[in-house]
Amino acid sequence: MSSPSDRNATVESVTEVGEPIVREIHVRAAPETVFEFFTDPGKVTRWLATEATLDPRPGGVCHQDHAREDGSGGSYHMRGEFLEVSPPERVVFTWGFTDPDVGVPPGSSVVDVTLTPDGGGTRLRLEHRDLPVATIESHADGWTGMLVRLATAVMTTPGD
Amino acid sequence: MQSVLDAVVEPRRREILRLVHKAELPAGAIAARFVDVSRPAISQHLRVLRDAGLLVERREGTRRLYRTRPEGLGELRSFVDEFWDTRLEALRQEAEQEQRSRDHEQSERPERNGGKRDRGG
């Protein structure tokens, strides 16, 4: 039999916040064009959301509904807030969902997008940081939070 | 990938993954951690996790030992990344299409938008 303290040791191996997710792509379009795809509801709904209410200024709402991909026809409700809006270079907003099953509550994580002119087009860098991974005993057990927690547990455990 | 999601959506299975993340444990020792779950139910959880590629099973005599399979968890991380990969690819296509239609509009109206636009300089 293992001692009960082993269980605590496992829990403590998980860190507070996961490594940021960073993505970079090149787009054959001007930064001004790309920028609007983050701030104009008519354009956000062309690639990310099914519905969007956006007030692109610091403190303004950044609300997006995303389709659930489980065949239910339902939505996930992203309820964020713009933190920085500097066209056409940078847009930063909080990222979280009112749906507890997602496991990323409103205000808990941040999406930071920078656009740089690059060879007639745009280099887009997206950093998604502060994804919550802290509360292993949390009730917010949605798959997204869980995936990140698991991945973080593995990446931050010495000796793997 | 769906099997991985199915596997981790059940809280007990996540608890099992945490238990055997650092140390390989026999099925009996894993079951002993769950006083409120039947042994057959634990066996079923272990099978789901193994089939999803999240656990490695090893036999030692009559005992079965389990340990987290780190590559399986790496796939989980990839799944989170994939959200943005998929969405950003869609963004790229839409933004490039938008740019083309803007450029097209400009070239169709050279007198208004092209050529000698006085920028006040």
Interface residues (C-beta under 8 A of the other chain):
Chain A: M1 S2 D6 R7 A9 T10 V11 S13 I21 R23 I25 H26 V27 R28 A29 A30 T33 V34 E36 F37 K43 R46 W47 L48 T122 L124 L126 H128 L131 I136 D141 W143 T144 M146 L147 V148 L150 A151 A153 V154 M155 T157 G159 D160
Chain B: L5 V8 V9 P11 R14 L17 R18 L19 H21 K22 A23 L25 A29 A32 R33 T68 P70 L73 G74 L76 R77 F79 V80 D81 W84 D85 R87 L88 E89 A90 L91 R92 Q93 E94 A95 E96 E98 Q99 R102
